[in-house]
Amino acid sequence: MTTTAPSDVRPEPPDSAGDGSLAEFGYRQELHRSLGRYASFAAGFSFISVLTTVFQFFAFGYAFGGPVFFWTWPAVLIGQFLVAACFAELAARYPISGAIYQWSSRLSNLTFGWFAGWIMVIGQIVVVAAAALALQMVLPAIWSGFQLIGDDPTPTSPSGAANAAVFGVLLLVLTTFVNVIDNRVMSLINRVGVTAEIIGAVLIIVLLLTHSERSPGITFHTGTAAQSGLFGALLVGSFTAAYVMIGFDSAGEMSEETRNPRHTAPRTILTALGSAGVLGGLIILGGLLAAPSLTNGRLGVEGLSYVLTSSLGDGVGRLLLADVVVAIAVATLAIQTAACRMLFSMARDGQLPFSRRLAQVNPRTGMPSAPALVVGVLAAALLLLNFASPEAFLAIGTTCIVMLYLAYAMVTGPLLWQRLRGDFSADGTDETGRPLFSLGRWGVPVNVLALLYGLFMTVNLAWPRADVYDPAGGHWYFQWFTVLFLGVTLVVGAAYRAYKARTTITEAPSASYA
């Protein structure tokens, strides 16, 4: 295994901060460094993709929490912003693909960092599958002809779940193809898609707020949904916000393809999360205010698609839903790209099966093709669970959140340890000559809160609530799906590490993790 690039890789311009920044960590520039500030922002924003995720999980949050579930949004946004601030510091100091794996390894040790990367990449693959399933929340609402299987488009019905899997697989074929072509093509699609999503989100917010049926005071009501107590309803209602506000670290994932990454990535991590958080919160508020009814049951089943088509009319509503389809496609593409970079980064260090093949970069396109195929195939395989049972829709969605939250905690934990030991340095400058992004004296308190928040939400999300994961009853494996999936992930990872240790005399990664 080697980190040397093929001889025909195009040289980077001197001001790209490419070769120098990577050489410091023992790597050569193989990915093409062509992304600017907006493209870096788009990488993080499109992974979050408020139109994709809010439309996908709004009905779930409302069904369990009622209107008051809105307040879980700012709470989760604050928690995730604490995590993002820590990540922004690390993106400035370690501008390398495979961010979670690289950061955790360099803050702790290679074994701990490997498990963080392993959990993260498996989680990202599950997120790809979950994002592709979101088409089912929108396409049948645009045109009933998109319901190819059966006549019930509800994602939790047998026909809706099967239809979601079909369209999800078709979308994965498209995103896998784009992830193989060229990083400039991928970036262009990403930028155009994010621009369309932001415009669409602003239009949706304005139209919903101008079609309000009630006052914002409704957000203090539980309605008839919160039957298990307010606190329990809010814990489950927070799933919506928790699912939406992940993936902001993608700007760090794309560091090796970003110009001036030490300066750009920290800022785009924060702006991607901040802008997505504000837009998503306003969309949820607008949906609650403009919904024709809060008590007829449709809002807890059809979600925001019902609000748009009922309040704004079929024409305008369907046009805006078409923009949501674009957002879902771009989000799936961005998430798959992030997972590809994680696989590439770990394989480049010889830390995965078939590392030599997974670490190869096409010198013409600047893309690691094999990881794109692996992520696409594995995500499509997960979608087949939808044919087995409709409950898979929720199981897949919540499992991916838990995986990412745990991986995040495996970065913020070692980072806090380094701070407390006094080993985390704020020294150095970015490519513009400015001091590296730093939290300064706020580093320790922000880091402590970020870690505690991450651990709390991991437990909250993974808790095997029967009324959440197995509402129909009789499927214990869905009730415990998240815990079982995480356990299997850890066991398989440990088995591979043990096998690798027996077959390798000396484990010598290509980069230093001191």
Order of alpha helices (4+ residues) and beta strands (2+ residues): alpha-alpha-alpha-alpha-alpha-alpha-alpha-alpha-alpha-alpha-alpha-alpha-alpha-alpha-alpha-alpha-alpha-alpha-alpha-alpha-alpha-alpha
